[in-house]
Amino acid sequence: MSRLSTPGRLLTATMATVLAATLSGCTLAGSDEAEDGATTTVTVGFMYDVHAANVWTMDQCETDTVQIELSAFKQFAEIQRGLEQGQIDAAMMGYQNLGQMLDNGYENFRAVAGVYRGGEHITVRKGSGIDSWDDLRGKKVGVPPNSFVEMLLRHSLKEAGVDISEVELVPFAGAGPPLQTALRDGEVDAMVAWEPNAATAIVQGFGEAPPFNIQDGSIGDATSLMYVSEELSGDQAAVDAVVSCLRERTHALTNDVEAWVTALQQKTGMEEKVARAAIETGTMDLTLAQDSAEKIIAEFAENGLVSDTSARVGEFFDYGPLERVTGSPKSELGAK
């Protein structure tokens, strides 16, 4: 049930080549302090997203110089507050969080690597007959309000020539069982959500992937990236260590899907079939997609959720760590 486009698969293959340079175990780069026997502790905020397993397994990286501590959150907004308030040093968040932090007057951060692409979809009720964007006219679509998936839906409808007023958006507080149940019981005709919602609906037989998707439009499928505090970004060895660990975990899991499935089962209780189906709908990806970031923030701004700070994205995308760790120029890592 893969929903990855051909460009997405090509990007995955490209990154697999970049990641193929082997490391000795999961050893992180050392910091200057570590030369004196000290250990730099870096606290990473995250959510248990399906395609962010490269982040929430970073504690498996072995080092005697940098210690990764993981801090679980339930929403990107909570992770953002943790970074702004200095509770964490690094944060796995969405591209839109950059604009939200700037709106809050917080600029002491940098984005240093991508985390994943994809994993956010539209799923229609089985047998609904919805085969095109036009078929959504007069239909009910369940959405987590003001979310990235809602913005992707709105943008996709606009590009397809369907006025949003012709579609009834039914709000749900986040995604999960209530949204899935509404689709199963026919209270909505379709839903937009992140994984494993789509995979659950399809595996359980009440949902299906239509021949169109919210990530097929011009915004693309860039979903999540790694932010670090300005203080951490100023410690080149330490931030390189974080990116190096993320790189290693990305390589390890994309080359061992069984370990990825096991991690999902252990950490989330996800059914094996659902885990396997969900994994197929996105990809871990270290690239920093500047063009997508600008379009995402502009879309949030157009819908009145943030100021349009899309022109400032380049100020906060630091390709240095990714260039040093991968050996690739920023022109190959998502820079404009």
Helices and strands as residue ranges (DSSP letters): H 6-19, G 33-36, E 40-46, G 50-52, H 53-56, G 58-60, E 66-72, H 76-84, E 90-94, H 96-103, E 109-118, E 120-125, G 133-136, E 140-143, H 148-159, G 164-166, E 168-171, H 177-184, E 190-194, H 197-203, E 207-208, E 222-229, H 230-233, H 236-254, H 257-268, H 272-279, E 282-284, H 290-302, G 310-312, H 313-316, H 320-326, G 330-332
